[in-house]
Amino acid sequence: MAVSEAISTKWLTQGPLVSKFEDALCRYLANNNRENHLRGAAVSSGSAALFLAFKALEIGNGDEVLVPTYACSSLLNAVHLVGATPIILDISDTDFNPTVDMVSKKITDNTRALVLTHTFGVPTDTMAFKELGIRVIEDCAQSIGAKYRGENVGRLGDIATFSFFATKMITTGHGGMVVSDDTTLVERVRDYCNYDGGKEYYPRFNFQMTDFQAALGLSQLDRLSGFIAKRLSCTGRYESALGEKNSFMRQTAVGPGLANGYRFALKLGSNLANAEKLMLDKGITCIRPIIPEELLHRCLDLSPSDFPCAESVAANTLSFPIFPSLSEDQIIRIVDGLTELKDSIDSK
Ligand SMILES: Cc1ncc(COP(=O)(O)O)c(C=O)c1O
């Protein structure tokens, strides 16, 4: 409805709805505080947002950017496309994010920035990483709505990026956003996104979002708290089915973090293949979200033995269906499957 109304205005490119979406996302991140200093620049994808965040921070040749290995290859691509060198980090097998210790060991004189992904919507303590004295980019592609110490992720780093791809918490089809309270950084992103109309020539590009995408983004943002509530209600029911004894299998936040329910991921180890089959027999497809071959250190031919936790998480983790449009019947089927899984593990 919002999209067809936007199209009926005949404004097909970037226009007033994009600005409205940028402001609305910033207000959301600032817990509805209209006095916030956050600014947003809507872009064409989460990948573009990462690339543009690096550009805005003037990261390039000779600079090192720290990225977790258990992440989408989009991170690696963005680092390479600005000509910087990716330095790959292992992760903790509790929250699937790097630890401060892992990061501090890799900092050199050439380190310019760290990317944190708040993996699968499980937030990490951005401020603890900022204390290391490096720039922090929060890649919130999966984690919008997750909180750490009551603050939304995407507020505490130097700059944050978002993806609105179809499988994310909210969608505009393809799309993304760069957000920061540093106006200079956001203006650099805006400038780079539009190759037309500059007073002096230097290479820029077209990474813009359209108004009808922004119309969808605005209506999705209105529904975000409902989406999160549904995901967290499913999380609670899945956890109850597993029982406390099996809670060690869950990916969980470390410290005062509140996940957004983007995934329900279990580290199943030797039970993984059985679990996959048990669920499939009930008509429930689970996925292995990142398999070992996709780990970023493997893309760079680095030794798997230097990334033991990520290797183990990638080989042993299964993600169970969790999304806002799950019907009650589907949820009950998943809960039954998890109960059976728990019984089969407990009886061993
Ligand atoms: C953590 C992370 N960053 C970046 C991206 C890239 O986003 P997009 O697909 O919108 O380019 C993704 C997409 O899956 C992602 O999960």
The ligand as an SDF file (V2000), in Angstrom:
LIG
                    3D

 16 16  0  0  0  0  0  0  0  0999 V2000
   26.6670   -8.8640    8.5110 C   0  0  0  0  0  0  0  0  0  0  0  0
   26.3250   -8.4910    7.0910 C   0  0  0  0  0  0  0  0  0  0  0  0
   26.9020   -7.4150    6.5440 N   0  0  0  0  0  0  0  0  0  0  0  0
   26.6220   -7.0180    5.2800 C   0  0  0  0  0  0  0  0  0  0  0  0
   25.7270   -7.7170    4.5060 C   0  0  0  0  0  0  0  0  0  0  0  0
   25.4780   -7.2750    3.0970 C   0  0  0  0  0  0  0  0  0  0  0  0
   24.2170   -6.7220    2.9230 O   0  0  0  0  0  0  0  0  0  0  0  0
   23.5250   -6.6460    1.4600 P   0  0  0  0  0  0  0  0  0  0  0  0
   23.1160   -8.0360    1.1000 O   0  0  0  0  0  0  0  0  0  0  0  0
   22.3740   -5.7360    1.6660 O   0  0  0  0  0  0  0  0  0  0  0  0
   24.5260   -6.0980    0.5170 O   0  0  0  0  0  0  0  0  0  0  0  0
   25.0800   -8.8410    5.0310 C   0  0  0  0  0  0  0  0  0  0  0  0
   24.1200   -9.5920    4.1960 C   0  0  0  0  0  0  0  0  0  0  0  0
   23.8150  -10.7120    4.3390 O   0  0  0  0  0  0  0  0  0  0  0  0
   25.3830   -9.2340    6.3680 C   0  0  0  0  0  0  0  0  0  0  0  0
   24.8020  -10.2950    6.9290 O   0  0  0  0  0  0  0  0  0  0  0  0
  1  2  1  0
  2  3  1  0
  2 15  2  0
  3  4  2  0
  4  5  1  0
  5  6  1  0
  5 12  2  0
  6  7  1  0
  7  8  1  0
  8  9  2  0
  8 10  1  0
  8 11  1  0
 12 13  1  0
 12 15  1  0
 13 14  2  0
 15 16  1  0
M  END
$$$$
